Amino acid sequence: MERNRGSLAIVLGATVVTLGLGFALKAPCLGPWDGRQYTRLCYSDIVPLFFTEGLDRELVPYLEAPNEYPVLTGLTQAFAGIPADSPSSFFVWNAVLLTAFALVTAAVLHRLAGLRALYFAAAPTLLIYGFVNWDLLAVTLATLGTWAFLRSRDGPAGVALGLGAAAKLYPGFLLAPFALDRLRARRWSGAALLAGAGALTWAAVNLPFALAAPGRWSLFFTFNAERPVDWDSLWHVTQRHLGWPASIPVANALSAIAFVALAALLWWAAERARPGFPAWTFGFPLLVAFLLTAKVYSPQFSLWLLPWFALALPSLPLFAAFSAAEVAVFVTRFGFFAEMGGLPGGVPFWAFEAALLVRAAVLVAALALWVRGARRPEEARAPVPAPEEAAL
């Protein structure tokens, strides 16, 4: 028991230190928007959105002001905006909330994987991206849903994943591998409860706003459907080098087809390599497949993967490679934006593009390792390993 408490203290302490450093990194950007966001690598979406989402006027998202985020994220923004009276104080209040979410995530991961929770708590990715946007809310709900699932609490798991999907759609993806795991075990009612609770929870959060203000509520969906190919996506690299400027509808269709095709290929390959593999662990390659094929890969999306390094792919060399690639993308991305703005310290696009390709190569390597099986099936099937026995 004492050893368990000691390892939990290490994990929570690492989370506080990591996000403390993350706050220090972002602190120079609490002033005016003057280009320092790129030259000092302190950019955050949180600061400018205080004004653009009407939070400075305490407008209720969706009912009184449009909001490009899913409902639960928009409501979290509004909650943090109540005590805020400036963009800097808005950032501080959000940092407090996001730190609380991260601590919950770290504690739950510790319950599931012991000191492997440090793959989340001490991750450079958490440091540089934890306060860029509100993704830690969805990460927390997805982790809680995973914990409940592995505890055979299918109803609460579905509720947590439904709430996560109401904050950021990706936790909803996890309903598929989790339900498939139940079906493999012939636990039909568990699969139905999991999927039904997830769908009903998402609907319960969204339906009041969809009925009261359908135009503002649907902005998240229309905004993303009409969004062009992002700088950080492999589609942008492909278009740039092949001279293929696909229209937005074509890019939407191709990214969806590529996602489904890659996910199906990974399932088939894993089934051949490890017949009867634990289906719930497919959550990791499913998210990686989405990130590799999506037309948008916002920097903070990489936070989604951190808990899965602890749960499904605890490879320290691979995690180190992923972390190094993320830091390279972070530095070159904002350095390239500085270059575009004619600011000092900029870097050419080819450096940013090279970092993107290295990250993609690391993620492909992660998929290959997962398919072969980084852990023995019987280990991955164990729902809750003893924290004191789980090592890096």
C-alpha positions as CSV (number, residue, x, y, z in Angstrom):
1,M,0.0,0.0,0.0
2,E,2.8,2.4,0.9
3,R,4.6,1.6,-2.3
4,N,1.4,2.2,-4.3
5,R,0.9,5.6,-2.6
6,G,4.6,6.5,-3.3
7,S,4.3,5.7,-7.0
8,L,1.0,7.7,-7.2
9,A,2.8,10.6,-5.6
10,I,5.5,10.3,-8.3
11,V,3.0,10.3,-11.1
12,L,1.0,13.2,-9.7
13,G,4.1,15.2,-9.0
14,A,5.4,14.6,-12.5
15,T,2.1,15.9,-13.9
16,V,2.3,19.1,-11.8
17,V,6.0,19.7,-12.8
18,T,5.3,19.0,-16.5
19,L,2.3,21.4,-16.6
20,G,4.1,23.9,-14.5
21,L,6.8,24.0,-17.1
22,G,4.1,24.2,-19.8
23,F,2.6,27.2,-18.1
24,A,6.0,28.9,-18.0
25,L,6.4,28.2,-21.7
26,K,3.1,29.8,-22.5
27,A,3.4,32.8,-20.0
28,P,5.1,35.1,-22.4
29,C,2.1,35.0,-24.7
30,L,-0.3,36.4,-22.1
31,G,0.5,39.9,-23.5
32,P,-0.5,41.4,-26.8
33,W,-0.6,39.6,-30.1
34,D,2.6,40.8,-31.7
35,G,4.3,37.8,-33.2
36,R,5.9,36.6,-30.0
37,Q,3.5,33.7,-30.2
38,Y,5.7,32.2,-33.0
39,T,9.1,33.5,-32.1
40,R,8.9,32.5,-28.5
41,L,7.0,29.3,-29.1
42,C,4.3,30.2,-26.7
43,Y,1.2,30.1,-28.9
44,S,-2.2,29.0,-27.4
45,D,-5.7,29.0,-28.9
46,I,-7.1,29.9,-25.5
47,V,-6.0,33.6,-25.4
48,P,-7.5,34.8,-28.7
49,L,-10.7,32.8,-28.2
50,F,-11.6,34.8,-25.2
51,F,-12.8,37.5,-27.6
52,T,-13.8,35.5,-30.7
53,E,-16.2,33.2,-28.8
54,G,-17.9,36.1,-27.0
55,L,-16.6,34.9,-23.6
56,D,-15.4,38.4,-22.7
57,R,-19.1,39.4,-22.7
58,E,-20.2,36.2,-20.8
59,L,-22.4,35.1,-23.7
60,V,-23.7,31.6,-23.4
61,P,-22.2,29.4,-26.1
62,Y,-24.6,28.3,-28.8
63,L,-27.6,30.0,-27.3
64,E,-26.2,33.5,-27.5
65,A,-23.0,33.2,-29.5
66,P,-21.6,30.8,-32.1
67,N,-18.9,28.4,-31.1
68,E,-16.8,26.2,-33.3
69,Y,-16.2,23.6,-30.6
70,P,-18.4,20.6,-29.5
71,V,-20.9,21.4,-26.7
72,L,-19.0,20.2,-23.6
73,T,-15.9,22.1,-24.6
74,G,-17.8,25.2,-25.3
75,L,-19.5,25.0,-21.9
76,T,-16.1,24.5,-20.3
77,Q,-14.9,27.6,-22.0
78,A,-17.9,29.5,-20.6
79,F,-17.3,28.2,-17.1
80,A,-13.7,29.4,-17.2
81,G,-14.8,32.7,-18.5
82,I,-17.1,33.5,-15.6
83,P,-14.3,34.7,-13.2
84,A,-12.0,35.9,-16.1
85,D,-11.8,39.6,-16.8
86,S,-9.0,39.6,-19.5
87,P,-7.4,37.2,-21.9
88,S,-4.6,36.5,-19.5
89,S,-6.9,35.7,-16.6
90,F,-9.0,33.6,-18.9
91,F,-5.9,31.6,-19.8
92,V,-5.0,31.2,-16.1
93,W,-8.5,29.9,-15.1
94,N,-8.4,27.5,-18.1
95,A,-4.9,26.3,-17.0
96,V,-6.3,25.5,-13.6
97,L,-9.1,23.5,-15.1
98,L,-6.9,21.7,-17.5
99,T,-4.4,20.9,-14.8
100,A,-7.2,19.3,-12.8
101,F,-8.2,17.2,-15.8
102,A,-4.6,16.1,-16.3
103,L,-4.3,15.1,-12.6
104,V,-7.4,13.0,-12.9
105,T,-6.1,11.4,-16.0
106,A,-2.7,10.6,-14.4
107,A,-4.4,9.1,-11.3
108,V,-6.7,6.9,-13.3
109,L,-3.8,5.7,-15.5
110,H,-1.9,4.9,-12.3
111,R,-4.7,2.7,-11.2
112,L,-4.5,0.9,-14.5
113,A,-0.8,0.8,-15.2
114,G,1.2,2.0,-12.2
115,L,4.3,3.9,-13.0
116,R,3.6,3.5,-16.7
117,A,1.3,6.5,-16.2
118,L,4.5,8.5,-16.6
119,Y,4.1,8.1,-20.3
120,F,1.4,10.6,-19.8
121,A,2.5,12.6,-16.8
122,A,6.1,13.3,-17.9
123,A,5.5,13.5,-21.6
124,P,7.1,16.4,-23.5
125,T,3.9,16.4,-25.6
126,L,1.9,17.3,-22.4
127,L,4.3,20.1,-21.7
128,I,4.1,21.8,-25.1
129,Y,0.5,21.1,-25.9
130,G,-1.4,20.8,-22.6
131,F,-2.4,24.4,-22.6
132,V,-2.8,25.0,-26.4
133,N,-6.4,24.0,-26.5
134,W,-9.0,22.1,-24.4
135,D,-8.2,18.5,-25.5
136,L,-7.2,17.4,-22.0
137,L,-10.9,17.4,-21.1
138,A,-11.6,14.8,-23.8
139,V,-8.4,12.9,-22.8
140,T,-9.7,12.7,-19.2
141,L,-13.1,11.5,-20.2
142,A,-11.7,8.9,-22.6
143,T,-9.4,7.6,-19.9
144,L,-12.2,7.4,-17.4
145,G,-14.2,5.5,-20.0
146,T,-11.3,3.1,-20.5
147,W,-10.9,2.6,-16.8
148,A,-14.7,1.8,-16.4
149,F,-14.6,-0.5,-19.3
150,L,-11.7,-2.5,-17.9
151,R,-13.5,-2.7,-14.6
152,S,-16.5,-4.2,-16.5
153,R,-18.7,-1.2,-15.8
154,D,-20.1,-0.9,-19.2
155,G,-22.8,1.6,-18.5
156,P,-20.4,4.2,-16.8
157,A,-17.9,3.5,-19.6
158,G,-20.4,4.4,-22.2
159,V,-21.5,7.5,-20.3
160,A,-17.8,8.7,-20.0
161,L,-17.1,8.1,-23.7
162,G,-20.4,9.8,-24.6
163,L,-19.4,12.8,-22.6
164,G,-16.0,12.7,-24.2
165,A,-17.5,12.6,-27.6
166,A,-19.5,15.7,-26.6
167,A,-16.2,17.4,-25.8
168,K,-14.2,16.1,-28.8
169,L,-15.4,13.5,-31.1
170,Y,-12.5,11.1,-30.8
171,P,-13.6,9.4,-27.5
172,G,-16.6,8.2,-29.4
173,F,-14.3,6.2,-31.7
174,L,-13.4,4.0,-28.7
175,L,-16.9,2.7,-28.4
176,A,-16.2,0.5,-31.5
177,P,-13.2,-1.5,-30.2
178,F,-14.6,-1.7,-26.7
179,A,-18.0,-3.0,-27.9
180,L,-16.1,-5.5,-30.2
181,D,-14.2,-6.7,-27.2
182,R,-17.5,-7.4,-25.4
183,L,-18.8,-9.2,-28.5
184,R,-15.8,-11.4,-28.7
185,A,-16.4,-12.5,-25.1
186,R,-20.1,-13.1,-26.1
187,R,-21.2,-10.4,-23.6
188,W,-23.9,-9.1,-25.9
189,S,-25.7,-7.1,-23.2
190,G,-22.4,-5.4,-22.3
191,A,-21.8,-4.4,-25.8
192,A,-25.3,-3.0,-26.2
193,L,-25.1,-1.2,-22.9
194,L,-21.8,0.4,-23.7
195,A,-22.9,1.6,-27.2
196,G,-26.4,2.7,-26.0
197,A,-25.1,4.6,-23.0
198,G,-22.5,6.4,-25.2
199,A,-25.1,7.4,-27.8
200,L,-27.7,8.5,-25.3
201,T,-25.3,10.5,-23.2
202,W,-24.0,12.3,-26.3
203,A,-27.5,13.0,-27.4
204,A,-28.6,14.2,-23.9
205,V,-25.8,16.8,-23.9
206,N,-26.3,18.0,-27.5
207,L,-30.0,17.8,-28.0
208,P,-31.1,20.8,-26.0
209,F,-28.7,23.1,-27.9
210,A,-29.5,21.5,-31.2
211,L,-33.2,22.2,-30.7
212,A,-32.8,25.7,-29.2
213,A,-30.2,27.0,-31.6
214,P,-29.6,24.6,-34.5
215,G,-27.5,27.0,-36.6
216,R,-25.0,27.8,-33.8
217,W,-24.9,24.3,-32.5
218,S,-24.1,22.8,-35.9
219,L,-21.2,25.2,-36.5
220,F,-18.7,22.7,-35.2
221,F,-19.8,20.2,-38.0
222,T,-20.1,22.8,-40.8
223,F,-16.8,24.4,-39.8
224,N,-14.9,21.1,-40.0
225,A,-16.6,20.0,-43.1
226,E,-15.6,23.2,-44.9
227,R,-12.1,23.4,-43.4
228,P,-9.3,23.1,-45.9
229,V,-6.4,20.7,-45.7
230,D,-4.3,21.6,-42.7
231,W,-0.6,22.4,-42.7
232,D,0.2,19.5,-40.4
233,S,-1.6,16.8,-42.4
234,L,0.0,14.3,-44.7
235,W,-2.6,15.4,-47.3
236,H,-0.9,18.8,-47.4
237,V,2.5,17.2,-48.0
238,T,1.0,15.1,-50.8
239,Q,-0.7,18.0,-52.5
240,R,2.4,20.1,-52.3
241,H,4.6,17.6,-53.9
242,L,2.2,16.1,-56.4
243,G,0.7,19.4,-57.4
244,W,-2.8,18.1,-56.6
245,P,-5.0,20.8,-55.1
246,A,-8.0,18.6,-54.2
247,S,-11.2,20.4,-53.4
248,I,-12.5,20.3,-49.9
249,P,-15.3,17.8,-50.6
250,V,-12.8,15.5,-52.3
251,A,-10.3,15.8,-49.4
252,N,-13.2,15.0,-47.0
253,A,-14.1,11.9,-48.9
254,L,-10.6,10.6,-49.4
255,S,-9.6,11.1,-45.8
256,A,-12.7,9.2,-44.6
257,I,-12.0,6.4,-47.1
258,A,-8.3,6.2,-46.2
259,F,-9.2,6.1,-42.4
260,V,-11.7,3.2,-42.8
261,A,-9.3,1.3,-45.2
262,L,-6.3,1.7,-42.9
263,A,-8.3,0.7,-39.8
264,A,-9.6,-2.4,-41.6
265,L,-6.1,-3.3,-42.7
266,L,-4.7,-3.0,-39.2
267,W,-7.5,-5.2,-37.8
268,W,-6.9,-7.8,-40.4
269,A,-3.1,-7.7,-39.9
270,A,-3.4,-8.0,-36.1
271,E,-5.9,-10.9,-36.4
272,R,-3.4,-12.7,-38.6
273,A,-0.5,-12.0,-36.3
274,R,-2.3,-12.6,-33.0
275,P,-5.6,-14.4,-33.5
276,G,-8.1,-13.3,-30.8
277,F,-6.0,-10.3,-29.7
278,P,-7.7,-8.1,-27.0
279,A,-10.0,-6.0,-29.2
280,W,-10.1,-3.1,-26.7
281,T,-6.4,-2.4,-27.5
282,F,-7.4,-1.6,-31.0
283,G,-8.3,1.9,-29.7
284,F,-4.6,2.8,-30.0
285,P,-4.1,2.0,-33.8
286,L,-7.6,3.3,-34.5
287,L,-6.6,6.8,-33.2
288,V,-3.2,6.6,-35.0
289,A,-5.0,5.7,-38.2
290,F,-7.2,8.7,-37.8
291,L,-4.3,11.1,-37.2
292,L,-2.4,9.8,-40.2
293,T,-5.3,10.0,-42.6
294,A,-7.3,13.1,-41.4
295,K,-7.1,16.3,-43.4
296,V,-6.5,18.2,-40.1
297,Y,-3.9,17.2,-37.5
298,S,-4.0,20.1,-35.0
299,P,-0.8,19.9,-32.8
300,Q,-2.6,19.1,-29.5
301,F,-4.3,16.0,-31.1
302,S,-1.1,14.1,-30.1
303,L,-2.3,14.3,-26.5
304,W,-4.9,11.7,-27.4
305,L,-2.2,9.0,-27.7
306,L,-0.4,9.5,-24.5
307,P,-2.6,7.3,-22.3
308,W,-2.4,4.5,-24.9
309,F,1.4,4.4,-24.7
310,A,0.9,3.4,-21.0
311,L,-2.0,1.0,-21.7
312,A,-1.3,-0.7,-25.0
313,L,2.2,0.1,-26.3
314,P,4.6,0.6,-23.3
315,S,7.7,0.8,-25.5
316,L,10.1,3.4,-24.0
317,P,12.3,3.7,-27.2
318,L,9.2,4.2,-29.3
319,F,7.8,6.7,-26.9
320,A,11.1,8.6,-26.8
321,A,11.1,8.7,-30.6
322,F,7.5,10.0,-30.7
323,S,8.3,12.7,-28.1
324,A,11.4,13.9,-30.0
325,A,9.4,14.0,-33.2
326,E,6.6,16.0,-31.5
327,V,9.1,18.5,-30.2
328,A,10.6,18.9,-33.7
329,V,7.1,19.5,-35.2
330,F,6.4,22.0,-32.5
331,V,9.5,24.0,-33.0
332,T,9.5,23.9,-36.8
333,R,5.8,24.6,-37.1
334,F,5.8,27.8,-35.2
335,G,9.2,28.7,-36.7
336,F,7.7,28.4,-40.1
337,F,4.8,30.6,-39.1
338,A,7.4,33.2,-38.0
339,E,9.1,32.8,-41.3
340,M,5.8,33.5,-43.2
341,G,5.2,36.6,-41.1
342,G,8.7,37.9,-41.7
343,L,9.7,37.6,-38.1
344,P,13.2,36.8,-36.8
345,G,14.1,33.3,-36.0
346,G,11.9,31.7,-38.7
347,V,12.6,28.3,-40.3
348,P,11.9,27.2,-43.9
349,F,8.9,25.1,-44.7
350,W,11.1,22.1,-45.7
351,A,12.2,21.8,-42.0
352,F,8.6,21.7,-40.8
353,E,7.7,19.2,-43.5
354,A,10.7,17.0,-42.6
355,A,9.5,16.9,-39.0
356,L,6.0,16.0,-40.0
357,L,7.3,13.1,-42.1
358,V,9.5,11.9,-39.2
359,R,6.5,11.9,-36.9
360,A,4.5,10.0,-39.4
361,A,7.2,7.4,-39.7
362,V,7.3,7.0,-35.9
363,L,3.5,6.5,-35.9
364,V,3.8,3.9,-38.7
365,A,6.4,2.1,-36.6
366,A,4.1,2.2,-33.6
367,L,1.4,0.6,-35.7
368,A,3.8,-2.1,-36.9
369,L,4.8,-2.8,-33.3
370,W,1.2,-2.9,-32.1
371,V,0.3,-5.4,-34.9
372,R,3.1,-7.7,-33.9
373,G,2.2,-7.3,-30.2
374,A,4.3,-5.2,-27.9
375,R,2.9,-7.2,-25.0
376,R,1.8,-10.8,-24.8
377,P,-1.9,-11.1,-25.4
378,E,-2.5,-12.5,-21.9
379,E,-0.9,-9.4,-20.4
380,A,-2.9,-7.0,-22.5
381,R,-6.1,-8.9,-21.6
382,A,-5.5,-8.3,-17.9
383,P,-8.0,-5.6,-17.0
384,V,-6.2,-3.9,-14.1
385,P,-2.6,-4.8,-13.5
386,A,-1.3,-4.2,-10.0
387,P,0.2,-0.7,-9.9
388,E,3.3,-1.7,-8.0
389,E,4.0,-4.4,-10.6
390,A,3.6,-2.2,-13.7
391,A,7.0,-0.8,-14.7
392,L,8.2,1.4,-17.5
